Amino acid sequence: MTNYIYLHGFASSPKSAKAEYFLRRFQSLNISLKLLDLNQGDFSHLTITRQIEQVAAEFPTDETPVTLIGSSLGGLTAAHTSQKYSKVKQLVLLAPAFGFLSHWLPRLGEEQVQRWQEEKYLQVYHYGDKQSLPLHYKFVTDASQYLDEHLQRPIPTLILHGRYDEVIPITASRDYAASRPWVELIELEDDHSLGNVLSEMWKLIQAFCQL
């Protein structure tokens, strides 16, 4: 038996289209997939550290292995969780947010980032709640310590990434996979949402996880 846990993306929720699709697919095989709500009812104080701690708290107390399936920032969180906890035996990363701050902060602009640092909170549109919510600047200072080069544990990893990703460029996953022979990268004909390739992804996940 393996414990499967799904981690949604930044400013998303376990009710996202991808999360619910994979939940239904796992249920069709009578396999449990745990969908975590990484917002914890307090998106304003979200950090990657908090996410990692929340994920680890869901691990079984026995020796049951864990497979993490993470989307975007959830994928980055899954990778860093697996670096810290040997109980994680497999990773499936969907458009993982490698180099997240280096892609996101420039889009905000230097002036807005500086204002965020001074005022402590930035209004961020939350797709799960369908409204803008304040996010504390600690999110940035915390995220800055989670560097891709720290991820060196050789754990079987499947990355599914859209060639036309407008949020996290495909080059982020290409660079990550290039120096890690335990990583398999499959490029898909889609953007960051991966909403048009759900059935294709499911077949790839089934094969990788031997479901």
C-alpha positions as CSV (number, residue, x, y, z in Angstrom):
1,M,0.0,0.0,0.0
2,T,1.1,3.5,-0.7
3,N,-0.3,6.8,0.8
4,Y,-1.1,9.3,-2.0
5,I,-1.3,13.0,-1.1
6,Y,-2.2,15.9,-3.5
7,L,-0.9,19.4,-3.0
8,H,-2.6,22.2,-4.9
9,G,-0.9,25.3,-6.3
10,F,-0.5,28.8,-5.0
11,A,-3.7,30.8,-4.4
12,S,-5.7,27.7,-5.3
13,S,-7.5,25.0,-3.3
14,P,-8.3,21.3,-3.1
15,K,-11.5,22.1,-5.1
16,S,-9.4,23.0,-8.2
17,A,-10.4,21.2,-11.5
18,K,-7.1,19.2,-11.5
19,A,-7.5,18.1,-7.8
20,E,-11.1,17.0,-8.2
21,Y,-10.3,15.2,-11.5
22,F,-7.5,13.1,-10.0
23,L,-9.6,12.4,-6.9
24,R,-12.3,10.9,-9.1
25,R,-9.7,8.9,-11.1
26,F,-8.1,7.5,-7.9
27,Q,-11.6,6.7,-6.5
28,S,-12.4,4.7,-9.7
29,L,-9.5,2.4,-8.7
30,N,-10.6,2.3,-5.0
31,I,-7.4,4.1,-4.0
32,S,-7.4,6.9,-1.5
33,L,-6.0,10.3,-2.6
34,K,-5.8,12.8,0.2
35,L,-6.4,16.4,-1.0
36,L,-4.9,18.9,1.5
37,D,-6.1,22.5,1.9
38,L,-2.7,24.3,2.1
39,N,-4.5,27.6,2.8
40,Q,-5.4,26.3,6.3
41,G,-8.1,29.0,6.5
42,D,-5.3,31.6,6.7
43,F,-3.9,32.3,3.2
44,S,-2.5,35.6,4.5
45,H,0.2,33.8,6.5
46,L,1.0,31.1,4.0
47,T,4.7,30.0,3.8
48,I,6.4,27.1,2.2
49,T,7.6,26.0,5.6
50,R,4.0,25.9,6.9
51,Q,3.0,23.8,3.9
52,I,5.9,21.3,4.4
53,E,5.0,20.9,8.1
54,Q,1.3,20.4,7.2
55,V,2.2,17.7,4.6
56,A,4.5,15.9,7.0
57,A,1.7,15.9,9.7
58,E,-0.4,13.8,7.3
59,F,2.2,11.0,6.9
60,P,1.2,7.6,8.2
61,T,2.9,6.6,11.5
62,D,3.9,3.2,10.2
63,E,6.3,2.4,7.4
64,T,3.8,3.0,4.6
65,P,5.5,4.8,1.8
66,V,4.1,8.2,0.5
67,T,3.7,9.5,-3.0
68,L,3.2,13.2,-3.3
69,I,1.4,14.7,-6.3
70,G,2.0,18.5,-6.4
71,S,0.8,21.2,-8.7
72,S,2.8,24.4,-9.3
73,L,3.8,25.7,-5.9
74,G,2.5,22.5,-4.4
75,G,5.0,20.7,-6.7
76,L,7.8,22.8,-5.3
77,T,6.6,22.1,-1.7
78,A,6.4,18.3,-2.5
79,A,10.0,18.3,-3.8
80,H,11.3,20.0,-0.7
81,T,9.2,17.8,1.6
82,S,10.7,14.7,-0.1
83,Q,14.2,16.2,0.5
84,K,13.5,16.4,4.2
85,Y,11.4,13.2,4.8
86,S,12.6,9.8,3.6
87,K,9.1,8.4,3.9
88,V,8.3,10.1,0.5
89,K,9.2,7.4,-2.1
90,Q,7.9,9.0,-5.3
91,L,7.0,12.4,-6.7
92,V,4.6,13.5,-9.4
93,L,5.1,17.2,-10.2
94,L,2.7,19.1,-12.4
95,A,4.2,22.3,-13.8
96,P,6.3,22.5,-10.6
97,A,7.2,26.1,-9.5
98,F,11.0,25.7,-9.6
99,G,12.6,29.2,-9.3
100,F,9.2,30.5,-8.2
101,L,10.3,33.9,-6.8
102,S,12.5,34.5,-9.8
103,H,9.5,34.1,-12.1
104,W,6.8,35.7,-10.0
105,L,8.4,38.8,-8.4
106,P,9.6,40.4,-11.7
107,R,6.0,40.2,-12.9
108,L,4.9,42.2,-9.9
109,G,7.5,44.8,-10.6
110,E,10.2,46.3,-8.4
111,E,8.0,49.1,-7.1
112,Q,5.2,46.8,-6.0
113,V,7.6,44.4,-4.3
114,Q,9.2,47.3,-2.4
115,R,5.8,48.5,-1.3
116,W,4.9,45.0,-0.2
117,Q,8.0,44.8,1.9
118,E,7.2,48.2,3.5
119,E,3.5,47.7,4.1
120,K,3.9,43.9,4.9
121,Y,0.8,42.8,3.0
122,L,0.0,42.5,-0.7
123,Q,-3.4,41.8,-2.2
124,V,-3.2,38.6,-4.2
125,Y,-6.1,37.2,-6.2
126,H,-7.0,33.8,-4.8
127,Y,-8.5,31.5,-7.4
128,G,-10.0,29.2,-4.8
129,D,-11.8,31.9,-2.9
130,K,-12.5,34.0,-6.1
131,Q,-11.4,37.2,-4.4
132,S,-8.3,39.2,-3.5
133,L,-6.7,38.3,-0.2
134,P,-3.8,39.9,1.7
135,L,-0.5,37.9,1.8
136,H,2.2,38.8,4.3
137,Y,5.7,39.5,3.0
138,K,7.0,36.7,5.1
139,F,5.9,34.4,2.3
140,V,8.8,35.9,0.2
141,T,11.5,35.8,2.9
142,D,10.5,32.2,3.8
143,A,10.4,31.0,0.1
144,S,13.8,32.5,-0.6
145,Q,15.5,29.8,1.5
146,Y,14.1,27.0,-0.5
147,L,16.6,26.8,-3.4
148,D,16.3,24.2,-6.2
149,E,20.0,23.3,-5.8
150,H,19.2,21.9,-2.4
151,L,17.0,19.2,-4.0
152,Q,19.5,16.4,-4.5
153,R,17.8,13.3,-3.0
154,P,17.6,10.7,-5.8
155,I,13.8,9.9,-5.5
156,P,11.9,8.7,-8.6
157,T,10.2,11.8,-10.0
158,L,7.8,12.3,-12.9
159,I,7.4,15.9,-14.1
160,L,4.6,16.8,-16.4
161,H,4.9,20.4,-17.8
162,G,3.2,22.3,-20.5
163,R,5.4,23.6,-23.3
164,Y,3.4,26.9,-23.4
165,D,3.4,27.5,-19.7
166,E,3.1,31.3,-19.2
167,V,3.7,31.2,-15.4
168,I,6.6,28.8,-14.8
169,P,8.5,28.4,-18.1
170,I,9.2,24.9,-19.3
171,T,12.9,25.7,-19.1
172,A,12.6,25.6,-15.3
173,S,11.7,21.9,-15.4
174,R,14.2,21.2,-18.3
175,D,17.0,22.7,-16.2
176,Y,15.9,20.7,-13.1
177,A,15.7,17.4,-14.9
178,A,19.0,17.9,-16.8
179,S,21.2,17.4,-13.8
180,R,19.1,14.8,-12.0
181,P,19.0,11.3,-13.7
182,W,16.2,10.1,-11.4
183,V,13.8,12.7,-12.9
184,E,11.6,11.9,-16.0
185,L,10.3,15.1,-17.7
186,I,7.4,14.7,-20.1
187,E,6.4,17.9,-22.0
188,L,2.8,18.4,-22.9
189,E,1.0,20.5,-25.4
190,D,-0.7,22.9,-22.9
191,D,-0.1,26.0,-20.7
192,H,0.3,26.3,-16.9
193,S,-3.2,25.1,-16.1
194,L,-2.7,21.7,-17.9
195,G,-6.5,21.6,-18.1
196,N,-6.5,20.3,-21.7
197,V,-4.4,17.2,-21.0
198,L,-6.0,15.7,-17.9
199,S,-6.6,12.3,-19.3
200,E,-3.2,12.2,-20.9
201,M,-1.6,13.1,-17.5
202,W,-3.7,10.4,-15.7
203,K,-2.4,7.7,-18.1
204,L,1.2,8.8,-17.4
205,I,0.6,8.9,-13.6
206,Q,-1.0,5.5,-13.7
207,A,2.0,4.1,-15.5
208,F,4.6,5.8,-13.3
209,C,2.8,4.9,-10.0
210,Q,1.9,1.4,-11.3
211,L,-1.7,1.9,-10.4
